[in-house]
Amino acid sequence: MNEQRANDQQRIEELETRLTFQEQALLELSDALADARSDIARHEAALLRVVEELKSARGSGVSVDPADEPPPPHY
């Protein structure tokens, strides 16, 4: 009976240790997700700025088609 109790105590300690590691991993994943969402928001804002700049360049008569540009000097 004493052996069973020691075995149970060991299993409980292992489960508690696993739970602690899982809680830490969950916190780290949550932080990583928050960072990724922040990065995505920044990238979306930058992309919207680029799209707006392209739209305004098209409206001002500036060509945004690379085929319209002269060849580089090394040709």
Rosetta constraint file for C-alpha pairs under 8 A:
AtomPair CA 1 CA 5 HARMONIC 6.29 0.50
AtomPair CA 2 CA 6 HARMONIC 6.23 0.50
AtomPair CA 3 CA 7 HARMONIC 6.08 0.50
AtomPair CA 4 CA 8 HARMONIC 6.06 0.50
AtomPair CA 5 CA 9 HARMONIC 6.11 0.50
AtomPair CA 6 CA 10 HARMONIC 6.14 0.50
AtomPair CA 7 CA 11 HARMONIC 6.27 0.50
AtomPair CA 8 CA 12 HARMONIC 6.15 0.50
AtomPair CA 9 CA 13 HARMONIC 6.21 0.50
AtomPair CA 10 CA 14 HARMONIC 6.21 0.50
AtomPair CA 11 CA 15 HARMONIC 6.14 0.50
AtomPair CA 12 CA 16 HARMONIC 6.11 0.50
AtomPair CA 13 CA 17 HARMONIC 6.10 0.50
AtomPair CA 14 CA 18 HARMONIC 6.16 0.50
AtomPair CA 15 CA 19 HARMONIC 6.05 0.50
AtomPair CA 16 CA 20 HARMONIC 6.17 0.50
AtomPair CA 17 CA 21 HARMONIC 6.35 0.50
AtomPair CA 18 CA 22 HARMONIC 6.09 0.50
AtomPair CA 19 CA 23 HARMONIC 6.07 0.50
AtomPair CA 20 CA 24 HARMONIC 6.28 0.50
AtomPair CA 21 CA 25 HARMONIC 6.09 0.50
AtomPair CA 22 CA 26 HARMONIC 6.01 0.50
AtomPair CA 23 CA 27 HARMONIC 6.28 0.50
AtomPair CA 24 CA 28 HARMONIC 6.26 0.50
AtomPair CA 25 CA 29 HARMONIC 6.08 0.50
AtomPair CA 26 CA 30 HARMONIC 6.03 0.50
AtomPair CA 27 CA 31 HARMONIC 6.21 0.50
AtomPair CA 28 CA 32 HARMONIC 6.16 0.50
AtomPair CA 29 CA 33 HARMONIC 6.05 0.50
AtomPair CA 30 CA 34 HARMONIC 6.23 0.50
AtomPair CA 31 CA 35 HARMONIC 6.23 0.50
AtomPair CA 32 CA 36 HARMONIC 6.12 0.50
AtomPair CA 33 CA 37 HARMONIC 6.13 0.50
AtomPair CA 34 CA 38 HARMONIC 6.23 0.50
AtomPair CA 35 CA 39 HARMONIC 6.20 0.50
AtomPair CA 36 CA 40 HARMONIC 6.11 0.50
AtomPair CA 37 CA 41 HARMONIC 6.18 0.50
AtomPair CA 38 CA 42 HARMONIC 6.32 0.50
AtomPair CA 39 CA 43 HARMONIC 6.11 0.50
AtomPair CA 40 CA 44 HARMONIC 6.00 0.50
AtomPair CA 41 CA 45 HARMONIC 6.24 0.50
AtomPair CA 42 CA 46 HARMONIC 6.24 0.50
AtomPair CA 43 CA 47 HARMONIC 6.02 0.50
AtomPair CA 44 CA 48 HARMONIC 6.12 0.50
AtomPair CA 45 CA 49 HARMONIC 6.30 0.50
AtomPair CA 46 CA 50 HARMONIC 6.31 0.50
AtomPair CA 47 CA 51 HARMONIC 6.16 0.50
AtomPair CA 48 CA 52 HARMONIC 6.13 0.50
AtomPair CA 49 CA 53 HARMONIC 6.15 0.50
AtomPair CA 50 CA 54 HARMONIC 6.16 0.50
AtomPair CA 51 CA 55 HARMONIC 6.17 0.50
AtomPair CA 52 CA 56 HARMONIC 6.15 0.50
AtomPair CA 53 CA 57 HARMONIC 6.03 0.50
AtomPair CA 54 CA 58 HARMONIC 6.19 0.50
AtomPair CA 54 CA 64 HARMONIC 7.31 0.50
AtomPair CA 55 CA 59 HARMONIC 6.32 0.50
AtomPair CA 56 CA 60 HARMONIC 6.22 0.50
AtomPair CA 57 CA 61 HARMONIC 6.65 0.50
AtomPair CA 57 CA 62 HARMONIC 5.38 0.50
AtomPair CA 57 CA 63 HARMONIC 7.26 0.50
AtomPair CA 57 CA 64 HARMONIC 7.20 0.50
AtomPair CA 58 CA 62 HARMONIC 5.72 0.50
AtomPair CA 58 CA 63 HARMONIC 6.35 0.50
AtomPair CA 58 CA 64 HARMONIC 6.71 0.50
AtomPair CA 63 CA 68 HARMONIC 6.77 0.50
AtomPair CA 63 CA 69 HARMONIC 7.92 0.50
AtomPair CA 64 CA 68 HARMONIC 7.83 0.50
AtomPair CA 65 CA 69 HARMONIC 7.35 0.50
AtomPair CA 71 CA 75 HARMONIC 6.67 0.50
